[in-house]
C-alpha cells in the first residue's frame, strides 16, 4: 500500500520519471542539471522520510532517487520472475469458495493489480497515440483477467458464466462482475 501511495504522489507531482528511470541524470554542463539535482534531492528526502530507519540504511548512500527506489525494491522483491510466478500461481488457484461475489472480486482485483505492477502489459514505443499493438496487448490482458475471474466462480454461477462467455461482444472484466452480481 505504501508503494502505491508513494507512486501516486510522484505521479501527482509529475516526478515519476525520477524513480522509474525514464528521467535520466543530465550532464553537469547541461542547463537542466541543477533543476534535476534539486528535484532528485527532494524525492530522496521524501523517500527517506517515508520509510523506517532500518530501510533508510538500505538507501542512505544512493545518489539518485531511481537508485534508492531500486535498492528498496530489491529488499522486498529480490527476483521479479519469482514474484510474478508467485502472483500468477496465486491467481490460478484463487476461487470464490465461501466468499460473496463482492469479496471474491475484491480479492481478485487486488491480486491482478499487484501482478500488473510487476508484469505490466508491454508498452509500444512506436510513438503513435492510437497504437494497434498496445490495444491488442490491453485486450489480451483484459481477456485473460475475465477468463480467470469466471473460472474462479462457484459452480452455482455456471449459468451466468455461460451467458457471459456467449456474448457477441465480450464484456469488460468490470461488466462481467456486474453481470455476476445481478
ABEGO torsion letter per residue (X at the ends): XAAAAAAAAAAAAGAAAAAAGABBBBBAABAAAAAAAAAAAAAAAAAAAABBAAAAAAAAABABAAAAAAAAAAAABABAAAAAAAAAAAAAABBAEABBAAAAAAAAAAAAAAAAAABBBBBBAAGBABBAAAAAAAAAAAAAAAAAAAAABBAAAAAAAAAAAABABBBBAAAAAAAAAX
